[in-house]
């Protein structure tokens, strides 16, 4: 029986995956083996000794002290791409409201609530509609910073909308590159992308290397008419530098899902209350993916979409499965295999993967395995944790 502690409101479609006798799931769980959560903050919260994994139903994990959990051998999962379509659609909507004053036009029309005469209303609308004129996005240049799950979808849709699409991503994966339209042009530098774009949209994760990625040094590279869209993370843009650029008309506007003091109320800024992934479909997709990853890990030890452990997956080969994590240093695997040899255990199959300072292993052993094997392996220096499945 695995104990799953749930934080936040998780879509029923995800919770239903735990609907069997193998799982005890709820908000108040003693000795949890796993957490299932969305935005609940774990910084400063003590870590139960029983905890094996955390599944975050979403992409960002800034609410989780990942390094602390890594040291204890706790796997942290996220759900990349599960909410990509929802964010993509909001980005496209933002391109449209950023090119024309659609919101201003709606607000003005709503102010005519006391005008009862249709002729007078039409006169007012015709007289004032030039205030809300804008430009079409067809033929404009869309610059995309980060061509991952969301960025690649935005790029392809931009091409379909008749835009010239350029992209910058020095860490683009082969898998993502295959998904991109051949019309997307690759930029060699961020400055080159910024200088050519009518719209710039950000789709990179919040890392030390991306903090303040856009700042006073490169915001000045943008056209004075260009609009900057940020549906990634607030800290990717230096807020103080952004405010200066907006007030000085260095850039044409800012549209974001991350309202911050100083930006609220500015004339050329449109802010939304972090609704990028707030669709029923996205919440269900994230919950289902998170729950499936947890179940596979708890039952089989497989790791898919972890932010701190290597992707490690092996089909069951019968017998007993042993998994263990360890410091990524020489000779540990050899010492573990010696334990199996000393116990006269026949290994059917195994996989060993590493990521940074940590390694993870799955070993299938023929027949039954003595219960003492966990303690034997745990005694080896550098071993973090051991499971027998």
C-alpha positions as CSV (number, residue, x, y, z in Angstrom):
1,X,0.0,0.0,0.0
2,X,1.4,3.4,-1.0
3,X,0.3,6.6,0.8
4,X,-0.2,9.6,-1.5
5,X,-0.6,13.0,0.1
6,X,-2.4,15.5,-2.1
7,X,-1.9,19.3,-2.0
8,X,-4.1,21.8,-3.9
9,X,-7.0,20.9,-6.1
10,X,-6.0,18.1,-8.4
11,X,-8.3,17.3,-11.3
12,X,-10.5,14.2,-10.7
13,X,-9.2,12.6,-13.9
14,X,-5.8,12.3,-12.3
15,X,-7.0,11.2,-8.9
16,X,-9.1,8.4,-10.4
17,X,-5.8,6.7,-11.5
18,X,-5.2,5.9,-7.8
19,X,-8.6,4.3,-7.4
20,X,-7.5,0.8,-6.3
21,X,-6.4,-1.0,-3.2
22,X,-2.7,-0.2,-3.8
23,X,-3.1,3.4,-2.8
24,X,-4.2,5.4,0.2
25,X,-4.8,8.9,-1.0
26,X,-5.8,12.1,0.7
27,X,-4.9,15.5,2.1
28,X,-4.0,14.3,5.6
29,X,-1.7,11.4,5.2
30,X,0.7,10.0,7.8
31,X,4.0,8.8,6.4
32,X,3.4,9.6,2.8
33,X,5.4,7.8,0.1
34,X,4.6,10.5,-2.5
35,X,3.2,14.1,-2.8
36,X,0.9,15.1,-5.6
37,X,0.6,18.8,-5.9
38,X,0.4,21.9,-8.1
39,X,1.6,25.3,-6.6
40,X,1.9,24.3,-2.9
41,X,5.2,25.7,-1.5
42,X,7.6,23.2,0.1
43,X,10.4,25.5,0.9
44,X,11.2,25.3,4.6
45,X,8.9,22.3,5.1
46,X,10.4,19.3,6.8
47,X,10.8,16.1,4.6
48,X,9.2,12.9,5.9
49,X,11.5,10.0,6.0
50,X,8.9,7.9,4.1
51,X,8.8,10.2,1.1
52,X,10.0,8.7,-2.2
53,X,8.7,11.1,-4.8
54,X,6.9,14.3,-5.6
55,X,4.8,14.9,-8.7
56,X,4.1,18.5,-9.7
57,X,1.1,18.8,-12.0
58,X,2.7,21.6,-14.0
59,X,6.0,22.5,-15.6
60,X,7.6,24.9,-13.1
61,X,9.1,23.6,-9.9
62,X,10.2,26.8,-8.2
63,X,7.9,26.0,-5.3
64,X,10.0,22.9,-4.5
65,X,13.5,23.0,-3.1
66,X,14.7,20.4,-5.6
67,X,18.3,20.2,-4.5
68,X,17.2,19.3,-0.9
69,X,15.1,16.5,-2.2
70,X,17.8,15.3,-4.6
71,X,20.3,14.9,-1.7
72,X,17.8,12.6,0.0
73,X,17.1,10.5,-3.2
74,X,13.6,11.8,-3.6
75,X,12.5,12.0,-7.3
76,X,10.8,15.2,-8.4
77,X,8.5,14.9,-11.4
78,X,6.9,17.6,-13.5
79,X,4.6,17.5,-16.5
80,X,6.2,19.2,-19.4
81,X,4.0,19.8,-22.4
82,X,0.7,18.8,-20.6
83,X,-0.4,22.4,-20.5
84,X,1.4,23.5,-23.7
85,X,-1.7,23.9,-25.8
86,X,-3.5,26.1,-23.2
87,X,-0.5,28.4,-23.0
88,X,-0.1,28.5,-26.8
89,X,-3.7,29.6,-27.3
90,X,-3.3,32.4,-24.7
91,X,-0.1,33.6,-26.4
92,X,-1.9,33.7,-29.8
93,X,-4.7,35.7,-28.2
94,X,-2.1,38.1,-26.8
95,X,-0.6,38.6,-30.2
96,X,-4.0,39.7,-31.4
97,X,-4.8,42.0,-28.5
98,X,-1.2,43.3,-28.7
99,X,-1.5,44.3,-32.4
100,X,-4.9,46.0,-32.1
101,X,-6.6,47.8,-29.1
102,X,-9.3,45.2,-28.9
103,X,-9.6,45.7,-25.1
104,X,-9.9,49.4,-25.4
105,X,-12.6,49.1,-28.0
106,X,-14.6,46.7,-25.8
107,X,-14.2,49.1,-22.8
108,X,-15.4,52.1,-24.9
109,X,-18.4,50.2,-26.2
110,X,-19.4,49.2,-22.7
111,X,-19.4,52.9,-21.7
112,X,-22.3,53.5,-24.1
113,X,-24.7,51.6,-21.8
114,X,-26.9,54.7,-21.3
115,X,-27.2,55.5,-25.0
116,X,-30.7,54.3,-26.0
117,X,-30.8,55.5,-29.6
118,X,-29.1,53.1,-32.1
119,X,-28.4,55.9,-34.6
120,X,-26.6,58.0,-32.0
121,X,-24.7,54.9,-30.8
122,X,-23.5,54.2,-34.4
123,X,-22.4,57.8,-34.8
124,X,-20.4,57.5,-31.6
125,X,-18.8,54.2,-32.7
126,X,-17.9,55.5,-36.1
127,X,-16.5,58.7,-34.7
128,X,-14.3,56.9,-32.1
129,X,-13.2,53.7,-33.7
130,X,-10.0,55.2,-35.1
131,X,-8.7,55.4,-31.5
132,X,-8.6,51.6,-31.5
133,X,-7.0,51.0,-34.9
134,X,-3.9,48.7,-35.1
135,X,-2.0,46.4,-37.3
136,X,-2.4,42.9,-38.6
137,X,0.0,40.2,-37.5
138,X,0.1,38.7,-40.9
139,X,3.5,39.3,-42.4
140,X,5.0,40.5,-39.1
141,X,8.1,38.9,-37.5
142,X,7.5,36.8,-34.5
143,X,10.6,36.1,-32.4
144,X,10.5,33.1,-30.1
145,X,13.0,32.7,-27.3
146,X,13.0,29.0,-26.2
147,X,11.7,26.3,-28.6
148,X,10.6,23.7,-26.2
149,X,7.1,22.2,-25.8
150,X,5.3,25.5,-25.8
151,X,7.7,27.6,-27.9
152,X,7.7,25.1,-30.8
153,X,3.8,25.0,-30.8
154,X,3.7,28.8,-30.9
155,X,6.3,28.9,-33.7
156,X,4.3,26.5,-35.9
157,X,1.1,28.4,-35.3
158,X,2.8,31.7,-36.1
159,X,3.8,30.2,-39.5
160,X,0.2,29.1,-40.1
161,X,-0.9,32.7,-39.4
162,X,1.3,34.0,-42.1
163,X,4.0,35.5,-39.8
164,X,7.7,35.3,-40.4
165,X,8.9,33.2,-37.4
166,X,12.4,33.3,-36.0
167,X,13.7,31.4,-33.0
168,X,16.6,31.4,-30.6
169,X,17.4,28.4,-28.5
170,X,21.0,27.2,-28.0
171,X,19.8,24.1,-26.2
172,X,17.2,22.9,-28.6
173,X,16.7,19.2,-28.6
174,X,16.7,17.0,-31.7
175,X,13.1,15.9,-30.8
176,X,11.9,19.5,-30.7
177,X,13.8,20.4,-33.9
178,X,11.9,17.6,-35.8
179,X,8.6,19.1,-34.6
180,X,9.3,22.6,-35.9
181,X,8.1,23.9,-39.2
182,X,10.8,24.2,-41.8
183,X,9.7,27.9,-42.1
184,X,11.1,28.7,-38.7
185,X,14.4,30.6,-39.1
186,X,17.2,29.9,-36.5
187,X,18.9,33.0,-35.0
188,X,22.5,32.8,-33.8
189,X,22.0,35.2,-30.9
190,X,19.3,36.7,-28.7
191,X,20.3,40.2,-29.9
192,X,19.8,39.3,-33.5
193,X,16.3,38.0,-32.7
194,X,15.3,41.0,-30.7
195,X,16.4,43.5,-33.3
196,X,14.3,41.9,-36.1
197,X,11.1,41.0,-34.2
198,X,7.8,42.8,-34.1
199,X,6.7,40.5,-31.3
200,X,9.0,38.7,-28.9
201,X,7.6,35.8,-26.9
202,X,9.5,34.1,-24.1
203,X,9.3,30.3,-23.5
204,X,12.4,29.4,-21.4
205,X,12.4,27.9,-17.8
206,X,13.3,29.9,-14.8
207,X,16.9,29.0,-14.1
208,X,19.9,30.9,-12.8
209,X,21.1,31.2,-16.4
210,X,17.8,32.7,-17.5
211,X,17.2,35.1,-14.6
212,X,17.1,38.7,-16.0
213,X,17.7,37.2,-19.5
214,X,16.1,40.4,-20.8
215,X,17.6,43.5,-19.3
216,X,18.7,47.0,-20.1
217,X,21.5,45.8,-22.3
218,X,19.3,43.9,-24.8
219,X,15.9,45.5,-24.4
220,X,17.3,48.5,-26.3
221,X,17.9,46.1,-29.2
222,X,14.2,45.9,-29.8
223,X,12.2,48.1,-32.1
224,X,10.4,50.9,-30.4
225,X,7.1,49.4,-31.8
226,X,7.8,45.9,-30.7
227,X,5.7,44.1,-28.1
228,X,7.2,41.7,-25.5
229,X,5.2,38.7,-24.4
230,X,6.1,36.8,-21.2
231,X,4.2,33.7,-20.4
232,X,7.2,31.8,-19.0
233,X,8.3,33.3,-15.7
234,X,8.4,36.8,-14.3
235,X,12.1,36.7,-13.3
236,X,13.2,36.1,-16.9
237,X,12.8,39.8,-17.4
238,X,14.4,42.4,-15.2
239,X,11.4,44.3,-13.9
240,X,13.2,47.6,-13.2
241,X,14.8,47.7,-16.6
242,X,11.5,46.7,-18.3
243,X,9.6,49.6,-16.6
244,X,12.3,52.0,-17.7
245,X,12.1,50.7,-21.3
246,X,8.3,51.0,-21.3
247,X,8.2,54.5,-19.9
248,X,10.9,55.7,-22.3
249,X,9.1,54.1,-25.2
250,X,12.2,52.0,-26.0
251,X,9.7,49.1,-26.6
252,X,6.1,49.3,-27.6
253,X,4.4,47.2,-24.9
254,X,4.5,44.3,-22.6
255,X,1.9,41.5,-22.2
256,X,2.4,39.0,-19.4
257,X,0.8,36.4,-17.1
258,X,2.8,37.7,-14.2
259,X,1.6,41.0,-12.7
260,X,4.2,42.8,-10.6
261,X,4.1,46.1,-8.7
262,X,5.3,48.9,-10.9
263,X,3.9,47.3,-14.0
264,X,0.2,47.4,-13.0
265,X,-1.6,50.4,-14.5
266,X,1.1,51.3,-17.1
267,X,-0.5,52.5,-20.3
268,X,1.3,50.1,-22.7
269,X,1.1,47.0,-20.4
270,X,-1.5,44.2,-20.4
271,X,-1.4,41.9,-17.4
272,X,-3.3,38.7,-16.7
273,X,-3.6,36.8,-13.3
274,X,-1.4,33.8,-14.2
275,X,-4.1,32.0,-16.3
276,X,-1.8,30.5,-18.9
277,X,-2.6,26.9,-17.9
278,X,-6.1,27.6,-16.5
279,X,-8.2,25.5,-18.7
280,X,-10.1,22.4,-17.8
281,X,-8.2,20.4,-20.4
282,X,-4.7,21.5,-19.2
283,X,-5.5,20.8,-15.5
284,X,-6.7,17.3,-16.5
285,X,-3.7,16.6,-18.7
286,X,-1.3,17.7,-16.0
287,X,-3.1,15.7,-13.3
288,X,-3.2,12.5,-15.4
289,X,0.4,12.8,-16.5
290,X,1.6,13.4,-12.9
291,X,-0.4,10.5,-11.5
292,X,0.7,8.1,-14.2
293,X,4.4,9.0,-13.6
294,X,4.0,8.5,-9.8
295,X,2.3,5.1,-10.2
296,X,4.9,3.8,-12.6
297,X,7.7,4.9,-10.3
298,X,6.1,3.5,-7.1
299,X,5.2,0.2,-8.8
300,X,8.1,-0.3,-11.1
301,X,10.8,2.2,-10.2
302,X,10.7,3.8,-13.7
303,X,11.5,7.5,-13.9
304,X,10.0,9.7,-16.7
305,X,10.0,13.5,-16.7
306,X,12.0,14.1,-13.6
307,X,13.7,17.4,-13.0
308,X,16.4,16.0,-10.7
309,X,16.9,12.3,-11.7
310,X,17.9,10.7,-15.0
311,X,15.2,9.3,-17.2
312,X,15.4,5.5,-16.4
313,X,12.9,3.0,-17.8
314,X,13.1,-0.8,-18.0
315,X,10.3,-3.2,-18.7
316,X,9.6,-5.8,-16.1
317,X,11.6,-9.0,-16.7
318,X,10.1,-11.2,-13.9
319,X,11.7,-12.0,-10.6
320,X,12.3,-9.2,-8.1
321,X,13.2,-5.6,-8.9
322,X,15.8,-3.7,-6.9
323,X,16.3,0.1,-7.4
324,X,18.8,2.3,-5.8
325,X,20.2,5.9,-6.1
326,X,23.7,6.8,-5.3
327,X,26.3,9.5,-5.5
328,X,27.7,9.6,-9.0
329,X,31.2,8.5,-8.2
330,X,33.3,5.5,-9.3
331,X,33.1,1.9,-8.0
332,X,29.7,2.0,-6.3
333,X,27.9,-0.1,-9.0
334,X,30.6,-2.7,-8.8
335,X,30.3,-3.0,-5.0
336,X,26.5,-3.4,-5.4
337,X,26.9,-6.1,-8.0
338,X,29.3,-7.9,-5.6
339,X,26.4,-8.0,-3.0
340,X,24.3,-9.8,-5.6
341,X,27.1,-12.2,-6.4
342,X,27.8,-13.0,-2.7
343,X,24.1,-13.9,-2.4
344,X,24.2,-16.1,-5.5
345,X,21.6,-14.0,-7.2
346,X,21.2,-14.1,-11.0
347,X,20.7,-10.7,-12.6
348,X,18.2,-10.9,-15.5
349,X,18.6,-7.3,-16.7
350,X,19.7,-3.9,-15.4
351,X,20.0,-0.2,-16.3
352,X,22.3,2.4,-14.9
353,X,21.8,6.1,-15.6
354,X,23.3,9.3,-14.2
355,X,22.5,13.0,-14.1
356,X,24.9,15.4,-12.6
357,X,25.9,14.3,-9.1
358,X,23.4,11.5,-8.8
359,X,23.0,8.1,-10.4
360,X,20.0,5.8,-10.5
361,X,19.8,2.0,-11.1
362,X,17.2,-0.6,-11.8
363,X,18.1,-4.3,-11.5
364,X,15.8,-7.3,-12.1
365,X,16.9,-10.4,-10.2
366,X,15.7,-14.0,-10.9
367,X,13.5,-15.5,-8.2
368,X,13.1,-14.3,-4.6
369,X,15.6,-12.0,-3.0
370,X,16.6,-12.0,0.7
371,X,15.1,-9.1,2.7
372,X,18.6,-8.4,4.0
373,X,19.7,-7.1,0.5
374,X,18.4,-3.6,1.2
375,X,20.6,-3.2,4.3
376,X,23.6,-4.8,2.6
377,X,23.4,-2.3,-0.2
378,X,22.6,0.6,2.1
379,X,25.9,0.0,3.9
380,X,27.9,0.9,0.9
381,X,29.3,4.4,1.0
382,X,27.6,6.7,-1.4
383,X,24.3,4.8,-1.5
384,X,21.4,7.2,-0.9
385,X,18.4,4.9,-0.8
386,X,17.3,1.4,-1.8
387,X,14.0,-0.1,-2.8
388,X,12.8,-3.7,-3.2
389,X,9.8,-4.0,-5.5
